[in-house]
């Protein structure tokens, strides 16, 4: 009788330990065709803004620059590093009107939780605060960014084309360095940041 119990228990263990070898594949949509632009590390600084015509239609799509703001009441100067866009070019901003910093592989599409697409935008990347009686300091998401991605989309012929600009902010030279950019050739398609 003990042998019968041993055989039944062994049979139950063997059949109970069989693995389900059926794997459901994860299907991801293909990345849309992209237009890539080498910006050759062009720099935006206090004396020279950079205006980008990414789609080659002769019109400015996005501008990067640095401006000085004097605040005599609070007795400080502000060196503001910014990005701006004209009509039908949208920039992504957070609740504090700051441009988010995206890393390679971050999805860019119509719904971005906690962020908002704004047309005709003027958005701060980072600021150097220079108080009268204290040492200068930096603030803003892009203050230590190196080769990160800023999302945008262009609205053309009633359709959205998502894209990004790869840039760095050099706090030593006080310049924005523009490395490259890309945008989708297919309208309405979500893309991922990065080459």
Buried (B, 14 or more C-beta within 10 A) or exposed (E): EEEEEEEEEEEEEEEEEEEEEEEEEEEEEEEBEBBEBEBEEBBBBEEEBBBBEBBEEEEBBBBBBBEEEEEEEEEBBBBBBBBBBBEBBBBBBBEEEBBBBBEEEBEBBEEBEEBEBBEEBBBBBBBBBBEEEEEEEBEBBBBEBEEBBBBBBBBBEEEBBBBBBBBBBEBEEEBBBBBBBBBBEEBEBBBBBBE
